[in-house]
Amino acid sequence: MKKKPSTARPTIRIRELTRAEIPSIFSLVQMNNPKMTKATFSKRLKDMIHLGYHAVAAFDEGKMVGVSGFWLRSRFWCGRQLDIDNFFVDPTYRGHGLGKKLVQWLEKRAIDEKCELIVLDTYADYFLAQRFYHREGFVCTGYHMTKVPGTNKPFGRS
């Protein structure tokens, strides 16, 4: 039986995951990407870790209930940046300020890393996510456009 948090605010602990712990984010990544198989996740994660992927997670009594991947990099257009990737909170834990705490952790990390900007992508039709990010001070400053190589097709979630 799935444990649901009480109506009281859960006691949340947030910390960066070690490289060895990052594979443990699979269940939350899969909740946000239901068609993601363990094999595809593992293959992509291996490439991502090699390229500098990090992850921070939120825990309630040892259970991982929120996660955000992130990249630290520099780009010509903005300088040093922290790029949020795969931000997700277990639906049963939403409304308790957990997402806000994760964003605060990421923002502190960006400051510690002397980043000039925090960036993220969200699907155009994820209105609740967009509303959350706007509440946290993010603004839409451009478009993220996609194309499947060798075709005229955009990348789709279907």
C-alpha positions as CSV (number, residue, x, y, z in Angstrom):
1,M,0.0,0.0,0.0
2,K,1.4,3.4,-1.0
3,K,2.1,5.6,2.0
4,K,0.4,9.0,1.8
5,P,1.7,11.9,3.8
6,S,-0.6,13.3,6.4
7,T,-2.2,16.7,6.0
8,A,0.6,18.0,8.3
9,R,3.7,19.2,6.5
10,P,6.1,16.3,6.1
11,T,9.6,16.6,7.5
12,I,11.7,16.9,4.4
13,R,15.5,16.5,4.1
14,I,17.1,17.7,0.9
15,R,20.6,16.7,-0.2
16,E,22.7,16.1,-3.3
17,L,22.9,12.5,-4.4
18,T,26.3,10.8,-4.9
19,R,27.0,9.4,-8.4
20,A,26.3,5.9,-7.1
21,E,22.9,7.1,-5.7
22,I,21.7,8.8,-8.9
23,P,20.2,5.6,-10.4
24,S,17.8,5.6,-7.5
25,I,15.9,8.5,-9.1
26,F,14.4,6.1,-11.7
27,S,11.0,5.7,-10.1
28,L,10.4,9.4,-9.9
29,V,11.7,10.0,-13.4
30,Q,9.4,7.3,-14.7
31,M,6.4,8.9,-12.9
32,N,7.1,12.0,-15.0
33,N,8.0,10.0,-18.1
34,P,5.7,6.9,-18.0
35,K,7.1,5.3,-21.2
36,M,10.6,5.4,-19.9
37,T,12.0,1.9,-19.5
38,K,14.7,1.0,-17.0
39,A,17.0,0.1,-19.9
40,T,16.6,3.4,-21.7
41,F,17.0,5.3,-18.4
42,S,20.2,3.4,-17.6
43,K,21.7,4.0,-21.0
44,R,20.9,7.7,-21.0
45,L,22.0,8.2,-17.4
46,K,25.4,6.6,-18.2
47,D,25.9,9.3,-20.9
48,M,24.5,12.1,-18.7
49,I,26.7,11.3,-15.7
50,H,29.7,11.2,-18.0
51,L,28.8,14.7,-19.2
52,G,28.4,16.1,-15.6
53,Y,24.8,15.4,-14.6
54,H,24.0,16.0,-10.9
55,A,20.9,15.3,-8.9
56,V,19.4,16.6,-5.7
57,A,16.6,14.8,-3.9
58,A,14.1,15.4,-1.2
59,F,13.4,12.7,1.4
60,D,10.6,12.1,3.8
61,E,11.7,9.6,6.4
62,G,14.2,8.0,4.0
63,K,11.7,7.8,1.1
64,M,12.7,9.9,-2.0
65,V,9.7,12.1,-2.8
66,G,11.2,14.8,-5.0
67,V,14.1,15.1,-7.3
68,S,15.8,17.5,-9.6
69,G,18.7,16.9,-11.9
70,F,21.0,19.8,-12.8
71,W,23.9,20.7,-15.0
72,L,26.6,23.2,-14.3
73,R,28.0,24.8,-17.5
74,S,28.9,27.9,-19.3
75,R,27.3,29.3,-22.4
76,F,28.3,32.2,-24.6
77,W,25.0,33.9,-24.3
78,C,24.7,33.9,-20.5
79,G,28.0,32.8,-18.9
80,R,27.9,30.3,-16.0
81,Q,24.5,28.6,-15.5
82,L,22.8,26.0,-13.5
83,D,20.4,24.1,-15.8
84,I,17.5,22.4,-14.0
85,D,16.6,19.1,-15.6
86,N,13.9,16.5,-14.6
87,F,12.4,18.4,-11.7
88,F,9.7,16.3,-10.2
89,V,7.7,16.0,-7.0
90,D,5.7,12.9,-6.1
91,P,2.1,14.0,-6.6
92,T,1.1,12.8,-3.1
93,Y,3.6,15.4,-1.7
94,R,2.6,18.4,-3.7
95,G,1.2,21.4,-1.9
96,H,3.6,21.0,1.1
97,G,6.3,23.4,-0.1
98,L,8.6,20.6,-1.2
99,G,9.1,22.0,-4.8
100,K,9.9,25.5,-3.3
101,K,12.5,23.9,-1.0
102,L,14.1,22.1,-4.0
103,V,14.2,25.4,-6.0
104,Q,15.8,27.1,-3.0
105,W,18.4,24.4,-2.7
106,L,19.2,24.8,-6.5
107,E,19.3,28.5,-6.2
108,K,21.8,28.4,-3.3
109,R,23.9,25.9,-5.3
110,A,23.9,28.3,-8.3
111,I,25.0,31.2,-6.0
112,D,27.8,29.0,-4.5
113,E,28.9,28.0,-8.0
114,K,28.9,31.7,-9.0
115,C,26.3,31.1,-11.7
116,E,24.9,34.1,-13.6
117,L,21.7,32.4,-14.5
118,I,19.4,29.4,-13.7
119,V,17.6,27.9,-16.7
120,L,15.1,25.2,-17.2
121,D,12.8,23.8,-19.9
122,T,9.2,22.8,-19.5
123,Y,6.7,21.4,-22.0
124,A,4.5,24.0,-23.5
125,D,1.4,22.3,-22.2
126,Y,2.6,21.8,-18.6
127,F,0.6,24.7,-17.3
128,L,0.8,23.7,-13.6
129,A,4.5,23.4,-13.8
130,Q,4.7,26.8,-15.5
131,R,2.6,28.4,-12.8
132,F,4.9,26.9,-10.2
133,Y,8.0,28.2,-11.9
134,H,6.5,31.7,-12.3
135,R,5.7,31.7,-8.6
136,E,9.3,30.9,-7.9
137,G,10.5,33.9,-9.9
138,F,11.2,32.3,-13.3
139,V,10.1,34.1,-16.5
140,C,9.7,32.8,-20.0
141,T,12.5,34.5,-22.1
142,G,12.5,32.3,-25.2
143,Y,11.5,29.2,-26.9
144,H,13.0,25.7,-26.8
145,M,12.6,24.3,-30.2
146,T,13.2,20.7,-31.2
147,K,13.7,18.6,-34.4
148,V,14.3,14.9,-34.9
149,P,17.5,14.7,-37.0
150,G,17.0,13.7,-40.6
151,T,13.3,14.6,-40.5
152,N,11.0,17.6,-40.3
153,K,9.4,16.2,-37.1
154,P,9.6,17.8,-33.7
155,F,10.4,15.7,-30.7
156,G,7.2,14.6,-29.1
157,R,6.2,13.0,-25.8
158,S,3.7,10.6,-27.5
